[in-house]
């Protein structure tokens, strides 16, 4: 790009001819040349302004795009942090709920064990009361063989011993229930 305008005298082509030309003609030639130079400068200025304008628009669009992308990235990061915090809170809540369920399970197991123990105790009591009732019933019924005549020897105890053996069997069964439960 050449910034120097080509100067061509209107009336002649050599230096000697400048001496012969009048000042007014020289001034008008200079003005004509200056007008041409000015036109070239204005054309170049307009061309450069157009180039700069399009580059400025392009730069502004890229800057706005970059700002938009940065804003979107910031929103995504905030959303990611929010979801991460929510996820961690959910995990903490689940862990807390699991610990609550474990405690509840432990309490339920303790309650079940207490109920089993109480059930065993009640069954043992029932067996003992049944055995005691049976003993009382046996003691309340008089032996008909003793009332008639007292027998001599151990023969009169045979009937009683069979009752005692049956009672002992019931007591053994009641004792065995304690170990099985």
Backbone as JSON, one array per atom type, in Angstrom:
{
  "sequence": "XXXXXXXXXXXXXXXXXXXXXXXXXXXXXXXXXXXXXXXXXXXXXXXXXXXXXXXXXXXXXXXXXXXXXXXXXXXXXXXXXXXXXXXXXXXXXXXXXXXXXXXXXXXXXXXXXXXXXXXXXXXXXXXXXXXXXXXXXXXXXXXXXXXXXXXXXXXXXXXXXXXXXXXXXXXXXXXXXXXXX",
  "N": [[0.85, -1.18, 0.0], [0.67, 1.97, -0.95], [1.22, 5.12, 0.27], [1.8, 7.49, -0.8], [0.79, 9.96, -2.97], [0.44, 10.07, -6.5], [1.89, 12.61, -8.24], [1.02, 14.61, -10.77], [1.65, 17.12, -12.97], [-0.73, 19.35, -14.33], [-0.32, 20.82, -16.67], [2.27, 20.29, -17.68], [5.07, 17.94, -17.95], [7.64, 18.03, -16.94], [10.31, 19.38, -14.79], [11.13, 21.82, -15.56], [9.05, 22.89, -16.79], [7.5, 23.67, -14.66], [8.54, 26.04, -13.82], [7.7, 27.79, -15.72], [5.04, 27.89, -15.45], [2.35, 29.65, -14.08], [1.8, 30.9, -10.75], [-0.81, 30.7, -9.85], [-1.79, 28.7, -11.49], [-0.16, 26.65, -10.64], [-1.03, 26.38, -7.99], [-3.67, 25.65, -8.42], [-3.2, 23.2, -9.67], [-1.95, 21.88, -7.55], [-4.07, 21.89, -5.74], [-5.86, 20.26, -7.07], [-4.38, 17.91, -7.1], [-4.19, 17.52, -4.33], [-6.86, 17.19, -3.74], [-7.31, 14.75, -5.0], [-5.58, 13.15, -3.49], [-6.81, 13.47, -1.04], [-9.27, 12.25, -1.58], [-8.39, 9.62, -1.96], [-7.41, 9.12, 0.6], [-9.8, 9.39, 2.09], [-11.27, 7.3, 0.96], [-9.7, 5.13, 1.68], [-9.85, 5.46, 4.43], [-12.59, 5.02, 4.87], [-12.71, 2.39, 3.97], [-11.06, 1.16, 5.88], [-12.45, 1.81, 8.2], [-14.78, 0.36, 7.73], [-13.71, -2.23, 7.73], [-12.69, -2.26, 10.35], [-15.07, -1.83, 11.72], [-16.54, -4.17, 11.09], [-14.83, -6.01, 12.26], [-14.99, -5.1, 14.88], [-17.67, -5.62, 15.44], [-17.61, -8.38, 15.13], [-15.79, -9.01, 17.18], [-17.25, -8.07, 19.4], [-19.48, -9.76, 19.27], [-18.2, -12.24, 19.74], [-17.21, -11.72, 22.31], [-19.64, -11.38, 23.72], [-20.67, -13.92, 23.32], [-18.74, -15.44, 24.71], [-19.16, -14.42, 27.31], [-21.77, -15.32, 27.67], [-21.37, -18.09, 27.56], [-19.65, -18.38, 29.76], [-21.43, -17.6, 31.75], [-23.37, -19.63, 31.51], [-21.73, -21.79, 32.19], [-21.15, -21.12, 34.83], [-23.74, -21.33, 35.92], [-24.17, -24.08, 35.5], [-22.15, -25.13, 37.14], [-23.05, -24.22, 39.64], [-25.49, -25.59, 39.74], [-24.5, -28.18, 39.71], [-23.09, -28.19, 42.17], [-25.26, -27.78, 43.87], [-26.77, -30.11, 43.38], [-24.9, -31.99, 44.21], [-24.65, -31.34, 46.94], [-27.29, -31.88, 47.69], [-27.41, -34.6, 47.12], [-25.49, -35.54, 48.95], [-26.77, -34.78, 51.31], [-29.05, -36.39, 51.08], [-27.85, -38.91, 51.28], [-26.81, -38.72, 53.86], [-29.23, -38.5, 55.23], [-30.33, -40.99, 54.63], [-28.48, -42.64, 55.89], [-28.9, -41.84, 58.52], [-31.56, -42.65, 58.79], [-31.2, -45.38, 58.45], [-29.72, -45.94, 60.75], [-31.66, -45.33, 62.64], [-33.5, -47.32, 61.99], [-31.98, -49.55, 62.6], [-31.73, -49.23, 65.38], [-34.44, -49.43, 66.04], [-34.88, -52.02, 65.2], [-33.22, -53.37, 66.98], [-34.52, -52.76, 69.39], [-36.96, -54.04, 68.88], [-36.08, -56.69, 68.71], [-35.2, -57.03, 71.33], [-37.65, -56.74, 72.63], [-39.0, -58.93, 71.55], [-37.42, -60.97, 72.62], [-37.9, -60.55, 75.36], [-40.63, -61.14, 75.38], [-40.55, -63.82, 74.64], [-39.14, -64.86, 76.84], [-40.97, -64.24, 78.87], [-43.11, -65.79, 78.0], [-42.0, -68.36, 78.27], [-41.67, -68.36, 81.06], [-44.34, -68.16, 81.85], [-45.36, -70.53, 80.78], [-43.9, -72.37, 82.27], [-44.81, -71.72, 84.81], [-47.48, -72.45, 84.5], [-47.2, -75.2, 84.03], [-46.1, -75.88, 86.5], [-48.19, -75.1, 88.21], [-50.19, -76.78, 87.26], [-49.06, -79.25, 87.93], [-48.92, -78.95, 90.7], [-51.6, -78.69, 91.28], [-52.48, -81.18, 90.48], [-51.1, -82.7, 92.34], [-52.33, -81.8, 94.68], [-54.92, -82.64, 94.18], [-54.52, -85.37, 94.24], [-53.71, -85.68, 96.83], [-56.02, -84.97, 98.18], [-57.84, -86.95, 97.65], [-58.78, -89.73, 99.37], [-57.1, -92.78, 99.98], [-58.62, -95.71, 99.18], [-57.88, -98.25, 99.91], [-56.43, -97.94, 102.24], [-58.25, -97.07, 104.06], [-59.91, -99.24, 104.69], [-58.51, -101.35, 105.92], [-55.53, -101.5, 107.58], [-52.71, -102.34, 105.84], [-50.13, -104.62, 106.09], [-46.63, -104.26, 105.7], [-44.93, -103.35, 102.58], [-46.71, -103.42, 100.58], [-49.02, -101.91, 100.56], [-48.08, -99.41, 99.75], [-47.55, -99.5, 97.09], [-49.55, -98.65, 95.27], [-49.59, -95.89, 95.78], [-46.98, -95.21, 95.09], [-46.94, -95.49, 92.34], [-48.54, -93.34, 91.61], [-46.92, -91.27, 92.46], [-44.75, -91.67, 90.79], [-45.91, -90.98, 88.32], [-46.36, -88.26, 88.81], [-43.72, -87.38, 89.14], [-42.82, -87.79, 86.51], [-44.3, -85.84, 85.17], [-43.17, -83.58, 86.33], [-40.56, -83.8, 85.37], [-41.02, -83.49, 82.67], [-41.94, -80.84, 82.67], [-39.59, -79.61, 83.56], [-37.92, -80.2, 81.42], [-39.08, -78.65, 79.44], [-38.23, -76.14, 80.19], [-35.56, -76.1, 79.39], [-35.73, -76.46, 76.65], [-36.93, -74.19, 75.61]],
  "CA": [[0.0, 0.0, 0.0], [1.49, 3.16, -1.11], [0.48, 6.29, 0.78], [2.22, 8.69, -1.51], [0.0, 10.15, -4.2], [1.2, 10.37, -7.72], [1.69, 14.01, -8.59], [1.22, 14.87, -12.2], [1.22, 18.48, -13.28], [-1.78, 19.42, -15.32], [0.1, 21.39, -17.93], [3.49, 19.74, -18.25], [5.59, 16.76, -17.32], [9.0, 18.19, -16.47], [10.54, 20.43, -13.8], [11.32, 23.1, -16.23], [7.77, 23.47, -17.13], [6.95, 24.3, -13.46], [9.03, 27.42, -13.77], [6.98, 28.59, -16.69], [3.63, 27.94, -15.09], [2.07, 30.7, -13.12], [1.54, 30.46, -9.38], [-2.22, 30.34, -9.74], [-1.93, 27.39, -12.12], [0.47, 25.68, -9.74], [-1.92, 26.21, -6.84], [-4.83, 24.87, -8.85], [-2.7, 21.83, -9.85], [-1.76, 21.32, -6.2], [-5.38, 21.64, -5.18], [-6.41, 19.09, -7.76], [-3.65, 16.75, -6.57], [-4.6, 17.36, -2.92], [-8.22, 16.64, -3.77], [-7.17, 13.33, -5.33], [-4.99, 12.5, -2.31], [-7.85, 13.47, -0.02], [-10.23, 11.22, -1.97], [-7.76, 8.33, -1.67], [-7.42, 8.96, 2.06], [-11.17, 9.16, 2.53], [-11.65, 5.95, 0.53], [-8.98, 4.2, 2.56], [-10.42, 5.59, 5.78], [-13.89, 4.34, 4.84], [-12.43, 0.95, 3.89], [-10.55, 0.73, 7.19], [-13.56, 1.89, 9.17], [-15.66, -0.79, 7.46], [-13.01, -3.42, 8.24], [-12.66, -2.15, 11.81], [-16.45, -2.0, 12.17], [-16.9, -5.59, 11.03], [-14.02, -6.68, 13.29], [-15.54, -4.72, 16.19], [-18.91, -6.38, 15.6], [-17.2, -9.77, 15.35], [-15.2, -9.05, 18.53], [-18.34, -7.89, 20.36], [-20.24, -11.02, 19.26], [-17.4, -13.26, 20.43], [-17.19, -11.36, 23.73], [-20.95, -11.71, 24.26], [-20.75, -15.39, 23.34], [-17.89, -15.88, 25.81], [-19.87, -14.09, 28.54], [-22.91, -16.23, 27.76], [-20.84, -19.42, 27.89], [-19.19, -18.31, 31.16], [-22.63, -17.57, 32.59], [-23.91, -21.0, 31.48], [-20.81, -22.63, 32.96], [-21.37, -20.8, 36.24], [-25.02, -21.93, 36.3], [-23.98, -25.54, 35.57], [-21.36, -25.42, 38.34], [-23.94, -24.03, 40.79], [-26.43, -26.71, 39.72], [-23.71, -29.35, 40.12], [-22.87, -28.09, 43.61], [-26.55, -27.98, 44.53], [-27.1, -31.54, 43.3], [-23.94, -32.71, 45.04], [-25.07, -31.13, 48.33], [-28.55, -32.6, 47.87], [-27.04, -36.02, 47.13], [-24.84, -35.8, 50.24], [-27.82, -34.69, 52.32], [-29.86, -37.6, 50.96], [-27.06, -40.02, 51.83], [-26.79, -38.55, 55.32], [-30.58, -38.84, 55.69], [-30.49, -42.45, 54.56], [-27.67, -43.22, 56.96], [-29.61, -41.58, 59.78], [-32.74, -43.51, 58.79], [-30.71, -46.75, 58.69], [-29.38, -46.08, 62.17], [-32.94, -45.39, 63.35], [-34.08, -48.64, 61.76], [-31.18, -50.5, 63.38], [-32.14, -49.08, 66.77], [-35.78, -49.98, 66.15], [-34.73, -53.48, 65.09], [-32.65, -53.82, 68.25], [-35.6, -52.69, 70.39], [-37.92, -55.1, 68.57], [-35.47, -57.96, 69.09], [-35.25, -57.08, 72.8], [-39.05, -56.98, 73.0], [-39.29, -60.33, 71.21], [-36.74, -61.81, 73.61], [-38.65, -60.42, 76.61], [-41.88, -61.88, 75.24], [-40.21, -65.25, 74.7], [-38.83, -65.17, 78.24], [-42.24, -64.19, 79.61], [-43.87, -66.96, 77.56], [-41.4, -69.51, 78.95], [-41.99, -68.27, 82.48], [-45.77, -68.47, 82.02], [-45.55, -71.97, 80.54], [-43.33, -73.06, 83.43], [-45.77, -71.5, 85.9], [-48.67, -73.26, 84.23], [-46.85, -76.6, 84.3], [-45.96, -76.03, 87.95], [-49.51, -75.02, 88.84], [-50.89, -78.03, 86.9], [-48.47, -80.33, 88.74], [-49.33, -78.72, 92.08], [-53.03, -78.99, 91.32], [-52.6, -82.63, 90.43], [-50.67, -83.21, 93.65], [-53.39, -81.47, 95.64], [-56.04, -83.53, 93.9], [-54.14, -86.7, 94.7], [-53.66, -85.67, 98.29], [-57.36, -84.8, 98.68], [-58.59, -88.19, 97.49], [-58.26, -90.74, 100.29], [-56.84, -94.09, 99.41], [-59.64, -96.64, 99.67], [-57.25, -99.44, 100.5], [-55.96, -97.6, 103.59], [-59.37, -96.88, 104.95], [-60.5, -100.51, 105.1], [-57.7, -102.03, 106.91], [-54.14, -101.19, 107.37], [-51.99, -103.5, 105.35], [-48.79, -104.75, 106.64], [-45.54, -104.32, 104.72], [-44.83, -102.3, 101.58], [-47.69, -103.64, 99.54], [-50.0, -100.82, 100.51], [-47.43, -98.23, 99.15], [-47.36, -99.69, 95.65], [-50.47, -97.78, 94.55], [-49.13, -94.51, 95.94], [-45.72, -94.99, 94.38], [-47.23, -95.31, 90.91], [-49.0, -91.95, 91.46], [-45.75, -90.4, 92.61], [-43.98, -91.8, 89.55], [-46.56, -90.16, 87.3], [-46.07, -86.87, 89.15], [-42.32, -87.13, 88.81], [-42.72, -87.69, 85.06], [-44.8, -84.51, 84.79], [-42.17, -82.61, 86.77], [-39.44, -83.92, 84.43], [-41.47, -82.88, 81.39], [-41.93, -79.39, 82.91], [-38.18, -79.21, 83.61], [-37.38, -80.3, 80.06], [-39.59, -77.51, 78.7], [-37.39, -74.98, 80.51], [-34.32, -76.16, 78.61], [-36.03, -76.41, 75.22], [-37.38, -72.87, 75.2]],
  "C": [[0.89, 1.24, 0.0], [0.67, 4.36, -0.69], [0.87, 7.58, 0.04], [1.43, 8.82, -2.81], [0.92, 10.45, -5.38], [0.88, 11.8, -8.14], [2.03, 14.17, -10.08], [0.75, 16.3, -12.47], [0.22, 18.48, -14.43], [-1.27, 19.93, -16.66], [1.35, 20.77, -18.5], [4.0, 18.58, -17.45], [7.0, 16.93, -16.82], [9.12, 19.34, -15.48], [10.66, 21.8, -14.43], [10.0, 23.74, -16.56], [7.11, 24.11, -15.92], [7.35, 25.75, -13.36], [8.22, 28.32, -14.69], [5.52, 28.76, -16.33], [3.46, 29.03, -14.02], [1.71, 30.1, -11.77], [0.08, 30.02, -9.26], [-2.47, 28.97, -10.38], [-1.33, 26.3, -11.24], [-0.44, 25.38, -8.54], [-3.12, 25.39, -7.26], [-4.43, 23.41, -9.12], [-2.52, 21.14, -8.48], [-3.11, 20.99, -5.55], [-6.01, 20.4, -5.81], [-5.73, 17.82, -7.23], [-4.04, 16.48, -5.11], [-6.0, 16.76, -2.84], [-8.17, 15.15, -4.07], [-6.62, 12.56, -4.14], [-6.04, 12.4, -1.21], [-8.91, 12.4, -0.32], [-9.68, 9.82, -1.66], [-7.77, 8.08, -0.17], [-8.83, 8.68, 2.59], [-11.64, 7.75, 2.15], [-10.98, 4.9, 1.43], [-9.55, 4.25, 3.99], [-11.76, 4.87, 5.86], [-13.7, 2.83, 4.8], [-11.96, 0.42, 5.24], [-11.63, 0.78, 8.26], [-14.52, 0.71, 8.99], [-15.02, -2.07, 8.0], [-13.01, -3.43, 9.78], [-14.06, -2.37, 12.38], [-16.85, -3.46, 12.17], [-16.11, -6.38, 12.07], [-14.55, -6.35, 14.69], [-16.83, -5.49, 16.47], [-18.58, -7.84, 15.9], [-16.62, -9.94, 16.76], [-16.29, -8.97, 19.59], [-19.19, -9.16, 20.42], [-19.48, -12.12, 19.99], [-17.34, -13.0, 21.93], [-18.52, -11.72, 24.4], [-21.14, -13.23, 24.34], [-19.94, -15.96, 24.5], [-18.57, -15.61, 27.15], [-21.06, -15.03, 28.76], [-22.44, -17.63, 28.16], [-20.33, -19.44, 29.33], [-20.37, -18.32, 32.12], [-23.27, -18.96, 32.65], [-23.05, -21.94, 32.3], [-21.0, -22.4, 34.46], [-22.69, -21.42, 36.74], [-24.89, -23.44, 36.44], [-23.18, -25.92, 36.81], [-22.22, -25.27, 39.6], [-24.93, -25.18, 40.89], [-25.72, -27.99, 40.17], [-23.48, -29.34, 41.63], [-24.16, -28.33, 44.39], [-26.91, -29.47, 44.54], [-26.16, -32.38, 44.15], [-24.31, -32.58, 46.52], [-26.35, -31.91, 48.63], [-28.28, -34.09, 47.97], [-26.4, -36.39, 48.47], [-25.85, -35.73, 51.39], [-28.71, -35.93, 52.29], [-29.14, -38.81, 51.55], [-27.03, -39.93, 53.35], [-28.16, -38.9, 55.91], [-30.82, -40.34, 55.68], [-29.67, -43.14, 55.65], [-28.36, -43.03, 58.31], [-30.82, -42.5, 59.89], [-32.32, -44.96, 59.04], [-30.36, -46.95, 60.15], [-30.65, -46.13, 63.02], [-33.57, -46.78, 63.21], [-33.31, -49.71, 62.53], [-31.56, -50.45, 64.86], [-33.53, -49.69, 66.99], [-35.74, -51.5, 66.07], [-34.21, -54.06, 66.41], [-33.72, -53.84, 69.34], [-36.61, -53.81, 70.15], [-37.37, -56.46, 68.97], [-35.48, -58.12, 70.61], [-36.67, -57.38, 73.27], [-39.43, -58.42, 72.71], [-38.66, -61.25, 72.24], [-37.47, -61.75, 74.96], [-39.94, -61.21, 76.55], [-41.64, -63.38, 75.27], [-39.92, -65.68, 76.13], [-40.11, -65.21, 79.08], [-43.09, -65.4, 79.27], [-43.32, -68.22, 78.24], [-41.77, -69.53, 80.44], [-43.44, -68.66, 82.73], [-46.03, -69.95, 81.78], [-45.03, -72.78, 81.72], [-44.28, -72.94, 84.62], [-46.99, -72.38, 85.73], [-48.38, -74.72, 84.51], [-46.73, -76.84, 85.81], [-47.31, -76.01, 88.64], [-50.32, -76.28, 88.51], [-50.37, -79.19, 87.75], [-48.91, -80.19, 90.19], [-50.81, -79.06, 92.25], [-53.24, -80.5, 91.34], [-52.19, -83.25, 91.76], [-51.74, -82.97, 94.7], [-54.59, -82.37, 95.44], [-55.75, -84.93, 94.42], [-54.14, -86.78, 96.22], [-55.07, -85.59, 98.87], [-58.17, -86.09, 98.59], [-58.01, -89.22, 98.44], [-58.11, -92.08, 99.59], [-57.81, -95.08, 100.03], [-59.04, -97.88, 100.32], [-56.79, -99.18, 101.92], [-57.13, -97.49, 104.55], [-59.96, -98.19, 105.44], [-59.7, -101.14, 106.21], [-56.26, -101.75, 106.57], [-53.41, -102.44, 106.95], [-50.61, -103.51, 105.95], [-47.8, -104.83, 105.49], [-45.62, -103.17, 103.72], [-45.88, -102.42, 100.5], [-48.69, -102.5, 99.45], [-49.41, -99.55, 99.88], [-47.3, -98.34, 97.64], [-48.28, -98.77, 94.86], [-50.03, -96.32, 94.62], [-47.86, -94.26, 95.14], [-45.95, -94.81, 92.88], [-47.75, -93.9, 90.66], [-47.82, -90.99, 91.55], [-44.88, -90.48, 91.37], [-44.59, -90.96, 88.42], [-46.31, -88.68, 87.55], [-44.64, -86.5, 88.79], [-42.12, -86.98, 87.3], [-43.2, -86.32, 84.6], [-43.79, -83.43, 85.17], [-40.97, -82.64, 85.82], [-39.78, -83.29, 83.1], [-41.45, -81.36, 81.54], [-40.5, -78.87, 82.94], [-37.55, -79.23, 82.23], [-37.87, -79.13, 79.21], [-38.75, -76.27, 78.97], [-36.14, -74.97, 79.64], [-34.58, -76.03, 77.12], [-36.37, -74.99, 74.78], [-36.27, -71.92, 75.15]]
}
